[in-house]
Amino acid sequence: MGEVSEDRFWETTPLAKLDRAQWEALCDGCGKCCLHKLEDEDTGELIPTNVACRLLDRRMGMCSDYKHRHAYVAECVRLTPRLVDELDWLPSTCAYRLRGEGRTLPDWHYLVCGDREAVHAAGESTRGWTVSEDDAGDLEHHMVEREL
């Protein structure tokens, strides 16, 4: 189990004022933002799949080559405070989204509880139910009825 930070920056500092380390620390390691989604042509609704980006370490919920990800996955979004409000595909539990909406982080977020494994224990990560895009085939065969 890790230590919970004393300054609780995630509760007090607006997204736009976070330094680089604080910004990166907000990521809970769920990996859900790295899942492919399909868009319904008629309604525009996003439909989640269980197919993960090839760079996602599906056990840890983190990018396996975060620093160089854009060289391999050109469409990977470089998330910024400005983009948080614009991206409708961010998971409902995403700390960036929650903080952008003025909401608190869930109890299982490691910044709150000090445990990096809590996101997995809470069933809020990609661990155990996803496949890599390298192995998946047609995304339409991988749609899931799971809220991301």
PyRosetta script that sets phi, psi and omega in degrees:
from pyrosetta import init, pose_from_sequence

init()
pose = pose_from_sequence("MGEVSEDRFWETTPLAKLDRAQWEALCDGCGKCCLHKLEDEDTGELIPTNVACRLLDRRMGMCSDYKHRHAYVAECVRLTPRLVDELDWLPSTCAYRLRGEGRTLPDWHYLVCGDREAVHAAGESTRGWTVSEDDAGDLEHHMVEREL")
pose.set_psi(1, 138.0)
pose.set_omega(1, -179.2)
pose.set_phi(2, -89.3)
pose.set_psi(2, -174.0)
pose.set_omega(2, 178.1)
pose.set_phi(3, -103.2)
pose.set_psi(3, 142.3)
pose.set_omega(3, 175.7)
pose.set_phi(4, -85.9)
pose.set_psi(4, 131.9)
pose.set_omega(4, -179.1)
pose.set_phi(5, -62.6)
pose.set_psi(5, 142.0)
pose.set_omega(5, -179.7)
pose.set_phi(6, -74.6)
pose.set_psi(6, -33.9)
pose.set_omega(6, -173.3)
pose.set_phi(7, -78.9)
pose.set_psi(7, -16.1)
pose.set_omega(7, 176.8)
pose.set_phi(8, 48.6)
pose.set_psi(8, 46.1)
pose.set_omega(8, -178.9)
pose.set_phi(9, -53.0)
pose.set_psi(9, -31.6)
pose.set_omega(9, -177.2)
pose.set_phi(10, -66.6)
pose.set_psi(10, -16.9)
pose.set_omega(10, 177.4)
pose.set_phi(11, -97.1)
pose.set_psi(11, -27.1)
pose.set_omega(11, -170.1)
pose.set_phi(12, -110.1)
pose.set_psi(12, -23.5)
pose.set_omega(12, -173.9)
pose.set_phi(13, -101.0)
pose.set_psi(13, 125.4)
pose.set_omega(13, 176.1)
pose.set_phi(14, -60.8)
pose.set_psi(14, 149.4)
pose.set_omega(14, -178.5)
pose.set_phi(15, -50.1)
pose.set_psi(15, -45.2)
pose.set_omega(15, -176.2)
pose.set_phi(16, -66.3)
pose.set_psi(16, -15.6)
pose.set_omega(16, -178.2)
pose.set_phi(17, -101.0)
pose.set_psi(17, -3.1)
pose.set_omega(17, -179.3)
pose.set_phi(18, -69.9)
pose.set_psi(18, 141.8)
pose.set_omega(18, 172.7)
pose.set_phi(19, -79.9)
pose.set_psi(19, 173.1)
pose.set_omega(19, -174.8)
pose.set_phi(20, -56.4)
pose.set_psi(20, -45.5)
pose.set_omega(20, -178.0)
pose.set_phi(21, -65.3)
pose.set_psi(21, -41.1)
pose.set_omega(21, 178.2)
pose.set_phi(22, -65.1)
pose.set_psi(22, -43.1)
pose.set_omega(22, 178.9)
pose.set_phi(23, -57.5)
pose.set_psi(23, -50.7)
pose.set_omega(23, -179.0)
pose.set_phi(24, -64.5)
pose.set_psi(24, -34.1)
pose.set_omega(24, -178.8)
pose.set_phi(25, -67.3)
pose.set_psi(25, -21.9)
pose.set_omega(25, 179.5)
pose.set_phi(26, -65.3)
pose.set_psi(26, -27.0)
pose.set_omega(26, -179.6)
pose.set_phi(27, -64.0)
pose.set_psi(27, 124.3)
pose.set_omega(27, -177.5)
pose.set_phi(28, -86.0)
pose.set_psi(28, -7.5)
pose.set_omega(28, 179.6)
pose.set_phi(29, 79.4)
pose.set_psi(29, 27.2)
pose.set_omega(29, 179.3)
pose.set_phi(30, -76.5)
pose.set_psi(30, -32.9)
pose.set_omega(30, -179.9)
pose.set_phi(31, 81.0)
pose.set_psi(31, -1.8)
pose.set_omega(31, -175.4)
pose.set_phi(32, -66.1)
pose.set_psi(32, -27.0)
pose.set_omega(32, 178.7)
pose.set_phi(33, -70.5)
pose.set_psi(33, -16.4)
pose.set_omega(33, -178.7)
pose.set_phi(34, -94.1)
pose.set_psi(34, 10.0)
pose.set_omega(34, 177.0)
pose.set_phi(35, -90.3)
pose.set_psi(35, 144.3)
pose.set_omega(35, 176.5)
pose.set_phi(36, -74.3)
pose.set_psi(36, 142.0)
pose.set_omega(36, 176.3)
pose.set_phi(37, -123.2)
pose.set_psi(37, 149.3)
pose.set_omega(37, 174.4)
pose.set_phi(38, -105.9)
pose.set_psi(38, 150.7)
pose.set_omega(38, 178.1)
pose.set_phi(39, -113.3)
pose.set_psi(39, 125.7)
pose.set_omega(39, 176.0)
pose.set_phi(40, -66.1)
pose.set_psi(40, 122.4)
pose.set_omega(40, -176.3)
pose.set_phi(41, -62.5)
pose.set_psi(41, -32.5)
pose.set_omega(41, -177.1)
pose.set_phi(42, -82.4)
pose.set_psi(42, -43.0)
pose.set_omega(42, -172.9)
pose.set_phi(43, -102.4)
pose.set_psi(43, -18.8)
pose.set_omega(43, -175.7)
pose.set_phi(44, 79.7)
pose.set_psi(44, 0.3)
pose.set_omega(44, 180.0)
pose.set_phi(45, -64.4)
pose.set_psi(45, 139.1)
pose.set_omega(45, 175.8)
pose.set_phi(46, -89.3)
pose.set_psi(46, 130.9)
pose.set_omega(46, -178.7)
pose.set_phi(47, -113.9)
pose.set_psi(47, 119.0)
pose.set_omega(47, -178.5)
pose.set_phi(48, -71.9)
pose.set_psi(48, 152.1)
pose.set_omega(48, 172.6)
pose.set_phi(49, -122.7)
pose.set_psi(49, 172.5)
pose.set_omega(49, 175.3)
pose.set_phi(50, -98.6)
pose.set_psi(50, 19.9)
pose.set_omega(50, -177.0)
pose.set_phi(51, -99.1)
pose.set_psi(51, 121.9)
pose.set_omega(51, -177.0)
pose.set_phi(52, -100.8)
pose.set_psi(52, 151.3)
pose.set_omega(52, 172.0)
pose.set_phi(53, -52.2)
pose.set_psi(53, 144.6)
pose.set_omega(53, -178.7)
pose.set_phi(54, -60.2)
pose.set_psi(54, -23.8)
pose.set_omega(54, -179.0)
pose.set_phi(55, -87.7)
pose.set_psi(55, -8.5)
pose.set_omega(55, -178.3)
pose.set_phi(56, -73.8)
pose.set_psi(56, 125.9)
pose.set_omega(56, 169.8)
pose.set_phi(57, -79.7)
pose.set_psi(57, 100.5)
pose.set_omega(57, -171.5)
pose.set_phi(58, -69.4)
pose.set_psi(58, -16.9)
pose.set_omega(58, 176.4)
pose.set_phi(59, -81.7)
pose.set_psi(59, -40.3)
pose.set_omega(59, -177.2)
pose.set_phi(60, -94.0)
pose.set_psi(60, -18.3)
pose.set_omega(60, -179.7)
pose.set_phi(61, 75.5)
pose.set_psi(61, 23.7)
pose.set_omega(61, -178.1)
pose.set_phi(62, -130.4)
pose.set_psi(62, 155.4)
pose.set_omega(62, 177.3)
pose.set_phi(63, -67.2)
pose.set_psi(63, 134.4)
pose.set_omega(63, -178.3)
pose.set_phi(64, -77.7)
pose.set_psi(64, -14.3)
pose.set_omega(64, 176.4)
pose.set_phi(65, -145.2)
pose.set_psi(65, 59.2)
pose.set_omega(65, -173.5)
pose.set_phi(66, -54.2)
pose.set_psi(66, -44.5)
pose.set_omega(66, -176.4)
pose.set_phi(67, -61.7)
pose.set_psi(67, -37.1)
pose.set_omega(67, -175.8)
pose.set_phi(68, -110.1)
pose.set_psi(68, 14.8)
pose.set_omega(68, -172.4)
pose.set_phi(69, -56.9)
pose.set_psi(69, -34.5)
pose.set_omega(69, -177.3)
pose.set_phi(70, -69.7)
pose.set_psi(70, -21.0)
pose.set_omega(70, 176.3)
pose.set_phi(71, -71.4)
pose.set_psi(71, -27.7)
pose.set_omega(71, -177.8)
pose.set_phi(72, -103.5)
pose.set_psi(72, -31.2)
pose.set_omega(72, -177.5)
pose.set_phi(73, -130.3)
pose.set_psi(73, 86.3)
pose.set_omega(73, -173.8)
pose.set_phi(74, -58.7)
pose.set_psi(74, -33.1)
pose.set_omega(74, -177.4)
pose.set_phi(75, -81.9)
pose.set_psi(75, -0.8)
pose.set_omega(75, 177.3)
pose.set_phi(76, -62.8)
pose.set_psi(76, 126.7)
pose.set_omega(76, -175.8)
pose.set_phi(77, -81.4)
pose.set_psi(77, 133.8)
pose.set_omega(77, 172.8)
pose.set_phi(78, -87.1)
pose.set_psi(78, 96.2)
pose.set_omega(78, -173.8)
pose.set_phi(79, -66.5)
pose.set_psi(79, 132.4)
pose.set_omega(79, 177.3)
pose.set_phi(80, -131.4)
pose.set_psi(80, 163.1)
pose.set_omega(80, 177.8)
pose.set_phi(81, -55.6)
pose.set_psi(81, -37.3)
pose.set_omega(81, 179.7)
pose.set_phi(82, -65.3)
pose.set_psi(82, -37.8)
pose.set_omega(82, -177.6)
pose.set_phi(83, -74.1)
pose.set_psi(83, -24.6)
pose.set_omega(83, -176.6)
pose.set_phi(84, -52.3)
pose.set_psi(84, -42.2)
pose.set_omega(84, -178.8)
pose.set_phi(85, -74.3)
pose.set_psi(85, -19.5)
pose.set_omega(85, -174.6)
pose.set_phi(86, -94.1)
pose.set_psi(86, -20.7)
pose.set_omega(86, -173.1)
pose.set_phi(87, -92.4)
pose.set_psi(87, 110.6)
pose.set_omega(87, -178.5)
pose.set_phi(88, -81.1)
pose.set_psi(88, -7.0)
pose.set_omega(88, -177.9)
pose.set_phi(89, -95.7)
pose.set_psi(89, -1.2)
pose.set_omega(89, 176.4)
pose.set_phi(90, -62.7)
pose.set_psi(90, 137.3)
pose.set_omega(90, 180.0)
pose.set_phi(91, -56.2)
pose.set_psi(91, 149.4)
pose.set_omega(91, -179.1)
pose.set_phi(92, -62.9)
pose.set_psi(92, -23.4)
pose.set_omega(92, -179.5)
pose.set_phi(93, -96.3)
pose.set_psi(93, 0.5)
pose.set_omega(93, -176.1)
pose.set_phi(94, -61.0)
pose.set_psi(94, 128.7)
pose.set_omega(94, -178.9)
pose.set_phi(95, -61.7)
pose.set_psi(95, -35.3)
pose.set_omega(95, 178.4)
pose.set_phi(96, -64.3)
pose.set_psi(96, -44.4)
pose.set_omega(96, 178.9)
pose.set_phi(97, -65.3)
pose.set_psi(97, -48.1)
pose.set_omega(97, -179.6)
pose.set_phi(98, -58.2)
pose.set_psi(98, -48.1)
pose.set_omega(98, -179.5)
pose.set_phi(99, -66.4)
pose.set_psi(99, -37.6)
pose.set_omega(99, 177.5)
pose.set_phi(100, -62.1)
pose.set_psi(100, -29.5)
pose.set_omega(100, 178.5)
pose.set_phi(101, -91.0)
pose.set_psi(101, 3.8)
pose.set_omega(101, 179.4)
pose.set_phi(102, 76.6)
pose.set_psi(102, 18.6)
pose.set_omega(102, -178.5)
pose.set_phi(103, -99.0)
pose.set_psi(103, 164.7)
pose.set_omega(103, -179.3)
pose.set_phi(104, -87.6)
pose.set_psi(104, 161.8)
pose.set_omega(104, 177.1)
pose.set_phi(105, -78.6)
pose.set_psi(105, 149.6)
pose.set_omega(105, 178.4)
pose.set_phi(106, -67.4)
pose.set_psi(106, 158.3)
pose.set_omega(106, -178.7)
pose.set_phi(107, -58.7)
pose.set_psi(107, -28.4)
pose.set_omega(107, -178.0)
pose.set_phi(108, -82.3)
pose.set_psi(108, -6.3)
pose.set_omega(108, 178.7)
pose.set_phi(109, -65.9)
pose.set_psi(109, 133.9)
pose.set_omega(109, -174.0)
pose.set_phi(110, -61.4)
pose.set_psi(110, -27.1)
pose.set_omega(110, 176.9)
pose.set_phi(111, -66.5)
pose.set_psi(111, -29.8)
pose.set_omega(111, -179.9)
pose.set_phi(112, -82.9)
pose.set_psi(112, -46.5)
pose.set_omega(112, -173.2)
pose.set_phi(113, -101.7)
pose.set_psi(113, -16.0)
pose.set_omega(113, 179.1)
pose.set_phi(114, 83.5)
pose.set_psi(114, 7.8)
pose.set_omega(114, -175.2)
pose.set_phi(115, -123.0)
pose.set_psi(115, 111.8)
pose.set_omega(115, 180.0)
pose.set_phi(116, -64.3)
pose.set_psi(116, -21.0)
pose.set_omega(116, 180.0)
pose.set_phi(117, -84.4)
pose.set_psi(117, -12.2)
pose.set_omega(117, -175.0)
pose.set_phi(118, -61.3)
pose.set_psi(118, -36.9)
pose.set_omega(118, 178.9)
pose.set_phi(119, -60.8)
pose.set_psi(119, -37.3)
pose.set_omega(119, 179.1)
pose.set_phi(120, -74.5)
pose.set_psi(120, -43.3)
pose.set_omega(120, 179.3)
pose.set_phi(121, -62.1)
pose.set_psi(121, -31.9)
pose.set_omega(121, 179.7)
pose.set_phi(122, -79.8)
pose.set_psi(122, -3.9)
pose.set_omega(122, -179.5)
pose.set_phi(123, 73.5)
pose.set_psi(123, 23.6)
pose.set_omega(123, -176.3)
pose.set_phi(124, -103.6)
pose.set_psi(124, 16.4)
pose.set_omega(124, -178.3)
pose.set_phi(125, -123.6)
pose.set_psi(125, 179.1)
pose.set_omega(125, -180.0)
pose.set_phi(126, -82.5)
pose.set_psi(126, -4.6)
pose.set_omega(126, -176.9)
pose.set_phi(127, -62.4)
pose.set_psi(127, 126.8)
pose.set_omega(127, 170.5)
pose.set_phi(128, 89.2)
pose.set_psi(128, -7.8)
pose.set_omega(128, -177.1)
pose.set_phi(129, -136.9)
pose.set_psi(129, 10.4)
pose.set_omega(129, -177.7)
pose.set_phi(130, -118.4)
pose.set_psi(130, 162.8)
pose.set_omega(130, 175.4)
pose.set_phi(131, -127.5)
pose.set_psi(131, 156.1)
pose.set_omega(131, 177.7)
pose.set_phi(132, -77.1)
pose.set_psi(132, 147.3)
pose.set_omega(132, 176.7)
pose.set_phi(133, -60.6)
pose.set_psi(133, -22.5)
pose.set_omega(133, 178.3)
pose.set_phi(134, -68.8)
pose.set_psi(134, -21.3)
pose.set_omega(134, -177.1)
pose.set_phi(135, -112.5)
pose.set_psi(135, -7.8)
pose.set_omega(135, -167.3)
pose.set_phi(136, -78.9)
pose.set_psi(136, -42.2)
pose.set_omega(136, -171.7)
pose.set_phi(137, 81.1)
pose.set_psi(137, -143.7)
pose.set_omega(137, -175.0)
pose.set_phi(138, -66.0)
pose.set_psi(138, 122.5)
pose.set_omega(138, -178.7)
pose.set_phi(139, -60.6)
pose.set_psi(139, -29.6)
pose.set_omega(139, -178.7)
pose.set_phi(140, -63.8)
pose.set_psi(140, -17.1)
pose.set_omega(140, 177.0)
pose.set_phi(141, -89.7)
pose.set_psi(141, 3.4)
pose.set_omega(141, -174.8)
pose.set_phi(142, -124.7)
pose.set_psi(142, 18.0)
pose.set_omega(142, 177.7)
pose.set_phi(143, -66.7)
pose.set_psi(143, 142.4)
pose.set_omega(143, -179.9)
pose.set_phi(144, -127.5)
pose.set_psi(144, 152.7)
pose.set_omega(144, 177.0)
pose.set_phi(145, -100.4)
pose.set_psi(145, 67.4)
pose.set_omega(145, -176.1)
pose.set_phi(146, -134.6)
pose.set_psi(146, 129.4)
pose.set_omega(146, 176.2)
pose.set_phi(147, -75.0)
pose.set_psi(147, 128.3)
pose.set_omega(147, 175.9)
pose.set_phi(148, -100.0)
pose.dump_pdb("model.pdb")
